Amino acid sequence: MNSRSIELIKEAYKPYKYTIKGHAHILNSTSGDIVIKEKKGKTQELYDYLYSRNFSNIPPLIDDKRKDVVIYQYVPDTSMPKEQKASDLIKVLANLHQKTTYYKEVSTDEYQKIYEHLKDQIAYLKYYYDQTFTDFFKEVYPSPSHYYLLTNISKILAAFDFADHELENWYEKVGKLKKYRVCQIHNNVSLEHFHKSDKEYLISWDASRKDTPVLDLIKFYQEEYFDLPFENLLKTYQSINPLSDEEKQLFFIVISIPYKIEFKGNEFKICQNIRKVLDYVYKTEELIRPYYSVEEK
């Protein structure tokens, strides 16, 4: 961010407090509190579009006419339980998707790109875990972390098999579709980017674009899967903006793919890393299982 621009704004507002939080510069002054962020797109155009769709859960925009920075009104946050905040966030997110939804024609190439990307990701990670298992299995006296993975790796490999099988099933289904849903996605969903004061606000729209709503749900789940009751959050979302069968299946496929364990640090740290991956696999299976029960089908 241009330091000269910051200095000019500070001269104009004469703040009594100046804070840097992430990529945001917060100025507290007697004439009001503002947030300065680097300009990364057509902010006013995005705001005009969201307002035209009757979506107003965005921090008030003060100045988008500068070349390199954007100025917003600072939106304070209210302290509340994490679960309650997540429930409020998911409602706002569902409203964003619902109010900006439209359908566009789709070519087989677009679905093929998604299919091939996920297929490659699954193949690479499964090979990584297969090779890791082979290497550890050859050890006469495996370390505690290696033994821990050896005794639990079947669960991780089963997750890859599930994701791969569902991906094939999904690709066969979407090949028959002529249109698919897109909407304005926030593309950086987290509890940190949700504030509540006079009303609910989604902040930090730098990465926003038009795409499938599934991407926002994937991002939120991967950020907060361990601490939040996603079974209830997903039901709340579905009550406002129901996912199609193909969208829901794509969401389940992506979140079912275990991430790569990094074997760095001491034994205790590595065991923690393995535990986190296993927790992710078990939590995800718990979320998905009811949708694949006999009753759901």
Residue, then its C-alpha position, 0 to 999 in steps of 0.5 A: m500500500n502506498s505510504r504517501s496515500i496513507e499519510l495524506i489521509k492521516e493529515a485529512y482525518k487527524p486520527y488520535k489512534y492508528t492501527i494496522k490489522g492484517h492488510a487494513h489500516i484503521l484510523n480512529s478520529t473525532s470525525g469518525d473511524i475509517v478503514i483504509k485498504e489497498k485498491k484491488g478492483k472496482t469496489q464501487e461497481l461491486y457495491d452498486y451491484l449488491y445494493s441493486r440486488n437488495f443486499s446491504n450487509i457490507p461496510p459503508l464505502i466512503d471513498d473509491k475514487r483514489k488510485d491505489v486505496v479504498i476508504y470504508q467506514y469502520v464497522p465495530d464488532t460485538s462479542m458473542p459466542k462463536e456458534q452464535k456468530a457462525s449462525d448469523l454469518i451463514k444466514v447472511l452468506a445464504n442471503l448473498h447467494q440467493k439474492t445474486t443467483y442467476y443461471k448461465e449456459v455451461s460447456t462440457d469444458e468447464y465441468q471437465k476442468i473441475y473434474e480434472h483438477l480434483k482428479d489430479q488432486i486426489a491422485y497426487l495426495k493418495y500417491y503421497y500417502d501410499q508412498t509414505f505408508t510404504d516407507f514407514f512400513k519398511e522401518v524396523y522400529p518406527s517412531p511414535s508419529h510413524y507408527y501413529l500414521l501406520t495404524n490409522i492410514s486406512k481411514i485417510l485412504a478410504a476418504f480418498d476412495f470415497a471422494d474419487h468415487e463420488l467425483e466420477n458419479w458427479y461428472e456423469k451427472v453434470g455432463k447432462l446439464k445445460k445450465y449452472r448456477v452462479c452468484q456473487i461469492h465473498n470468496n474469503v469467508s471466515l468468522e474474522h470477516f463477519h462483524k455485528s453491530d447495528k446490523e450484520y456485516l461481511i467485510s473484506w471483499d477484495a477476492s469477491r467474484k461471480d462463481t458457484p456458491v459452493l466455493d464459499l461453503i468450502k472455504f468456511y468449512q475448511e476454516e472452522y470445521f473443528d469448532l463449529p456444528f456444521e450439521n446445523l449451519l448447513k441446514t440453516y443455509q439450505s433453508i434459505n438457499p438450497l443447493s442442488d444435488e450436484e452442488k451439494q455433491l461437489f461440496f461433499i467431494v471437495i471437503s472429503i479430500p484430506y490435506k497433506i501432512e507435513f512431517k516437520g518439527n519434533e515428534f509431538k508436533i508431528c503427532q499433532n499434525i496427524r491428529k488434525v488430519l484424522d480429526y478432519v476426516y472424522k468430522t467430515e464423515e460425520l457431516i456427510r454420512p446422513y446425506y448418504s443414508v438409506e432414508e436420505k436417498 
